Amino acid sequence: MTSGSSSASRQTADGGTISTYKGQDRALRADRLGTGGLLLSVLAATAPLMVVAGVMPTTFGVMGIVGQPLLFVVLGVVLGLFSFGYAEMSRHVHNAGAFYAYISRGLGGTAGAAAAAVALVAYSALQFAIYGIFGFEVSGLFATYADIQVAWWIPALAGVAVVGALGWLKIDVNARVLGVLLLIEVALVVVFDVAAVADPAREGLSLHAFNPDTLTGAGVGTALCFCVAAFLGFEQAPVYAEETSHPHVLVPRVMFLAVGFVAVFFALSCWALTVAAGPSAIVPAAQKQSAGLLFWLTESLLGHTFTDVLHVLFVTGMFAALLSFHNVVARYAFAMGREGLLPAAFGRTTGTSGAPGTGSLLQSAVSTLIVIAFAMADDKPNGDPTAPVLHLFTWFGSVGALGVTVLMVAASASVIVFFARRGSARAQTWRVATSAVACLALLVIVGYTVKDFDVLVGTGPDSSLGRLLPAIIGMALVFGLVQGLLLRSRRPQAHARIGLGNEAFQLDKAAESAG
């Protein structure tokens, strides 16, 4: 870390050191991740198999968009443009708060406080969503292979417990586990892609899904937002900046590798789904099969054994994504606790592992409450099989994707203001320009998403749910703004530290030495 060059170091039980300014409990352990470990950690959040088996069928079935493969190409371009400025910010700001740290540096501490609240809610919502489809799939495995009927919320709660326990472990250990699961998932999806191309449906190797004419109707803007969730993970690289040896080099490198890989991989895999089912049949097939679409196709293309293996890897891939999002939420809570946006207990790490333990406990507790709430609302004996996918997964996945897209809009604007205030806008002209284009494009997506949110959640235009769910992000935004304004008036010193992260403790140390 740039800010860690002059810090004191404290030896840990396993021989590592923790860079800090006011004790071991105030900083995440540095030098834990290299390019490979960081890339695997952020890509694990994309959960390739979960996207292909969960996000893509939902987008086809609920939004009715045949041109979904083209959406991944469009989003790849937009998020690539976004990454130029975002990655450059990572060279100047190293903070586990990432989004809100960047936004506070450009737009001020009050905007940073609002971004922190939105980030905490959005990433938590994404994890809640995955617990829904995780419970659905594990419940299905019990029914298929053990002939045991298990309500979806039981494996979901078991997942909460295991992920919470692993949240206390070292991130480098988790990265190796996540990496192995990720590579196996990618290999299996590639096998399906090749099989689909080798044995297409009656319409042959049609490129109809890449035809711009397929992107029509009310569902396009909302489909774009929902597909943003497939990319989520690339923007998490700066969250781990404090735990890398050369964040100014590794973080931008990992971000561009992640965006490029995700865009190409998902565009081709989504196209393979349309080839296997046929462009004219993909939407009705997705509406009928739901999250079982991929497995229905592999059963005929690759046989029963391959499909069984795919089911198992689907579960492990979701688990990897759960663990990845859990780590990110815990680090946001840590950064917020360290800067006074959450109680100070959240700003301390746990033991020699350097893990943000209190944030991990918070995430586990809230996840438990959400799963229990949806379980209590499900009045069928063994659970409504559609509830965890069409409700918990789709609803909270949409809320989370909307929240992160809002953060990207603010981060893009922050890049422009940040370099303008530093007098380096001319030197950073092309990064400022790409950030402006990305900001406008993402703002359009946010506008269409809020306007047509009822399409995402499958309700009518007059349903209050279509307004209530996006309002969750709105309420988080308002709460953060109010908190920021109160801090500025009552505790101006705390307000001034928002977004500074560990650098604030360097300033404290210097002040103590001078005194």
N, C-alpha and C positions, 0 to 999 in steps of 0.2 A: 504493500500500500504506500502511496505517496505520503500520506500522513503518518505512516508508521516508522519512518526512517529514524526519528529521534526518540521513539518511545522506549520505555523500560520494558524488559522482557522477563517473564517468569517461567521457570522450568516446570513442566508438568510431569505426572507420574510415568508417562510413557516416553519421556525424553523430548517431547515437542515443546515449542514455546508459544506463548500467547502474547501478541503485541497489545499493549494497553497503556493507558495514561493514568488510570485511577484504580488499578487492581485487576486481577485476573477475571473477575466477574463482569467487567464492563466491555469486553471485546470478544468477538468470535475468533477462533484459533486460525492463524494465518498459515499459508503454505500447505494447505491440505489438498488442493485440487490443481491439476494441470489441464491442458487442453482436452485430452481424452476424457478425463473424469468429469470435467465441467460440461462438455458437450453431451455426454451420456446422461448426466443429471437433468439437463434442461429438456433433452429430447424425450426422456422418460415421461415427462408431463404430457407430451402429445399423444402417448399411448396409441401407436399406429393401428393396432388391431381394434381398439375401442372405437377409433374414428371410422374405420372401414366398416365395422359391424354395427356401430351405434349411431354415430353422427350422420354418415352418408345415407343410410336407409331412412332415418328420421327426416332429413332434408328432402329426399325424394318423395316420401309418403305424405308428410304434413304440408310442405310448401309446394309440392308438385312441380319442381324445377328440374327439367331434363338436363339442362346445361350446367349442372353442378360442377363437372370437371373444369369448365371454363371459369367458374367462380374462383376455383383454387389458383388458377393462373392469374386472374385479376388481383386477387388478394396477395399473391406472391409479389407482384409488382408494387402494390401499394405499401405493403409492409417492408419491402426492400427499400423503398424510398424513405419510409419512416426510420429505418435502421441506420441510415447514414448519419443523421443528426443525433439520434439516441445513442449510437455507439460512440460518437465523438464526445458526448457528455460523460460517458463512462471513463474517459481519460482524465476528466477534471474532478469527478465526484465519485468517491468510493464509499458506499453506504448500503447496508443491508435493507434500507428502505426503498432503494431503487427509484421507482416511479415518483413517489412523493418527495424524495430527496431532490430529484432533478427538477420537479415542478416548483418546489420551494426556492431553489437557486435562481430560477428564471422569473417566476411570477410572484414570489414572496412567500413568507411564512404562513399567512392565512390560507392562501391557495394550497400550500403544501399540507396543511392540516386537513383540508377538505379532501385532497387526493389520498392522504393516508387512510381516512375513514372509508372512502370508496374502494380502495385497494383491499383493505381488510375484509369488507363485505363481499366484494366481487370474487376474490379467490376462495373465500370460504364457501360461497354459493356453488362454485365449480366443484369443490370437493363434495359438498352435499349431493350434487347431481350424480356424481360417479358412484356414491354409495347406493343410490337407487338402482342403477343398472347392474352394479356388482351383486347386490342382493338378488335381483331378478335372475341373473345367469347362474349363480351358485345354487339357488333354489331349483332351477331347471336341471342342473347336473344331478342333484340328489334324486329328483323325480325320474330322470332317464336311466341312471346307472345303478341306483340303489333302491329304486321303487319306494322312496320315502318322500312324503309330502311335507315340505318345510316352508313355512311362511317366509317371504323374501326378507322381512325385517330382522329375522334371526341371524342369518349370515352377514347382513349389513352391520348389525351391532357388534358381531364378532370381529368384523373388519375394523370397526372403529377402535376396539380394544387393542388389536394387534398393531395397527398403525400408530396408535398413541404410544405404545410401549417402544416401538422402534424409533419413534421421534426422539428418544433420549440417547440413541446410539450415534456413533460418529458418522459424519456425512460421507467420508471416504469409503467406509465399509458399505454403506447403502449404495453408493455410486457403482461399485463393482457388481452388486446384486442387480441393480436396475439396468446396468449395461448389458449383462448377459441376457436378461429377459427381453430387452429391446432388440438385440440382434436376432434372437430367435423369432420374435414377432415379425420383423421386417422380412426375414427369409421366407416365412410361411406365406406372407401376403404376396411376395414376388412370385412364389410358386403358383398361387392362384391367378395372378395376372398373366403369367405365361400360359397357363392352362386355358384361360378365357380367350386369349388371342388365338391359341392353337385350335380351339373348338368353339367358335362363336355361335350365337343363336342364328336363326334363319335370315336375319338382316345382314349378317356378315360383319366384317371389320368396318363398321360405320363410324364416321367421324362426326355424326350429327350432333353429339353432345357438346362439341366445340363450336357449333354454329351460334353466332350472336342472336339469331332469331329465337333461340330457345329461352333467352332471358327476358321473358315478358310476364306480365301479371303482377298482382299485389304481393306475391311472395318473394320477389327478387331481393329487395332491400333486406328483408328479414332473414332470407337465406344467407345473404352475405354476412350478417352479424352472427348467425348460428355457426357458419363455417369458420369465422374468426376463432372460435373455440378450438378448432382443429390445429391451429398454429400456436396456441398458447403454450408457452414453455420457452420459446426463443427470447422473449423479453425478460425472462427470469434470470438470465446470466448475470446482470449487475447485482442481483440480490446476494450472490456468492462472491462478490468482488473482494470483500475483506478476507476471504478464506483462500485466495489464490496468491501465488508468488509474484506475478506480473499482471495485475488487473488491467493496466492500460493497453496491454497487448492481447491478453487472452480473451477478455470480455468481448471486444469488437469481433475478433476472429470467430469465436463460437457463435455469436449472433448471426453473422452472415452465412456461416455453414448451416446453421439450423434452419433459417428462412429458406435458403435455396433447396435444401434436402426436402423439407416439408412440402413446399410448393410442387416440386417435380414428382415426388413420390405419391402424394395424394391425388394430384391431377391424373396421373397414369392409372392409379388403382381405382379411382372413381370411374374413369373411362372404361376400365376392364369390367366393372359391374354392369355398365350399360351394354357392353358387347356381349357379356354372358347371358343377360336377360333379354336383350334387344331394346333399342332406344324407345320403341313404341310401347314396350311392356314393362319398362323399369319402374314407372310410377305406380301402376296398379299392383305390381309384384311387391313393391315396398309397402304399400298400404295393407296388403294381405299378410305378409311375412313379418313386418316390423323389424325388430332386432334380430330375427332369425333369417333375414334375407341372404346374408353371406353364406351361412351354413347350409341353407337350402340349395344354393348354387354349387357349393363345393361337394355336396353329397352326390350330385350327378356328374360333376366334372372330375373329381379326384377320389371319390369313394368314401366309405364309412369310417375307415381308420384315420384318414387325414382329417376328416371333420371332427372326430373325437379329440384328436390332438389340438385342433384349432380351438375347440371349446375350452380346453384346459388353459391354453396360452391366452385366450381371451380374458380369463379370470386373473391370471398372473400379470397380464398387461395392465388391467384396471387397478390391480393392487399396486403396481409400480407407480401409476399415475396418482393414486391416493397418497402414497408416501411422499412423492415429489411435491404435490400441492400442500401437503401437511407441513413439510419443511419450509416452504415459501411463506405460508401464513404465519408460522411460528417466528420466522425471521422478521416479518413485518411487525409483529407484535413486539419483538425484542427492540427493534429500532424505535418504535413509537414509545415504548416504556423508557428507553434511554433518553428520550428527548422531551418527556413530560406530557405526551399525548395519551398515554395509558399510565396506570399506577407504576411506580418505580420498580416494583417486583418483577415486572415483565422485562425490564432492561438489564437483568442479570442472567448469566449463563449458569449451567449446572455442572458442578464438579470438574473433573479433569477432561471430560469429553468436549467441553466448550459448547455444548448444545443449548439453545434457548428453551430451557425446560418449562418455564411458566407459560410461555406462549403455546407450547405443545399441549400442555394440560388444558388451556382455554379452548383450543381448537377441538380437542377430543370431547370436552364437556358439551360444547354447543352442537357438535355433530350428533352426539347421543340424543340430545333433546329434539333435533330436527327429525331424525329417523323415528323416534318414539311418537312424535306428533303425527307423522304420516301413517304410521302403523295403527294408531288409535282411530284415524279417520277412515281406515280400511276395514269395513265391517264384514268381509267375507271370511269363512272359516280358515282357509289357508292363504288368504290374501288375494286381492284382485291382481291377476297377472299383468294387467296393463298399467296399474298404478305406479310402480317404481320407474317405468320407462316413459310413459306418456305424461306423467305428472312430475314426480320428483326429478327425474333426469332432464326432461325437456324444459320444465319451468325454471328450475334453478340453473341449468346450463345456459338458458337464454339470459337470465338475469346476470350471471357471471360474465358472459360474453359482452353484454351491453356495458357493464361496468368497466371492463378492461378497455373496450373501444373508446369510452369517454376519457379514460386515463391517457390513452394514446393521443387523442386530440389535444388534451392539455399539455402533454409532454412535447408534442410537436411545436405548439405555440411557445412553450418555455424555452426550447432550443433557440428559436429566433430571438426572443427577448434577452436570453442569457448572453449570446455573442454580441448582440447590439450594445448592451450595457458595458461590455468589456472592451468595446471599440474594435472588435475583431470581425465584425459582420462581413467586411469586404474580403478579408483573408479566408473566411469560411463561406463565401458566396454560394457555392454549389450545395453545401450542406444546409444552408438556410433556405435555399430554393427548394430542395427536395423535401424539407420539413414542411414548407408552406403548402406544397402540392399534397403531401400526405395528410396534413391537417384538414384541408378542404375535403378530400376524398373520404376520410374517416368521419368527418362531420356530417356528410351526406348520408353515410351508412347509419349513423346514430339517429338522424332525423327520420329516415324511413323505418327504422326498427321501432322507435317509439310510436310512430303513426300506425304501424300495422302489427303491433305486438300480439293482437288477438289471433293472427295467423300462426305465430310461433307457438302459442299455448293451445291452439285448437279450439278457441272459443269464438262466439259471435261478436260482431262489432259493438254490440250494446252491453257486453259482459263487463262487470266491474273488475274481473280478474285481469283482463287485458290492460287495465290502467293501474291496478294495484301492484302487480309484479315489477314493472319498470319504475314505479314510485319508490321501491326499496332503494334503488340507486340514488334517486332524487333525495330521499330522506337522509341517506348517508352523507350526501354532498352538503346538504343544509346543516346537518349536525356538525360536520367538520368545519364549515365556515364559521358557525357560531362559536365553536370551541377556539378556533384561531383568533377570532375577534376578541373573545374574553381574555385569552392569554396575552394578546397585544396590549390590552388596557390594564390588566391586573398583574401580569408577570412578564413585563417586556423582555427581561433577560432570557426567560424560557422561550418566548416567542422567537427571539433572535437566533436561538440554537436549532430551530426546526430545520432539518435537512443537513446539518453539519455532521451528524454522526459522531464518530470517534474523534474527529478534528476538534470538536468542542472541548474534549477532555485535554487535548494538547494546549488549547488556549487557557484552560483552568490551571494546568500545571505551570505554564509560563507566568500566569498571574500570581500563583502561590510563590514561585521562585523569586519574582520581583518584589513581592511583599516581604 
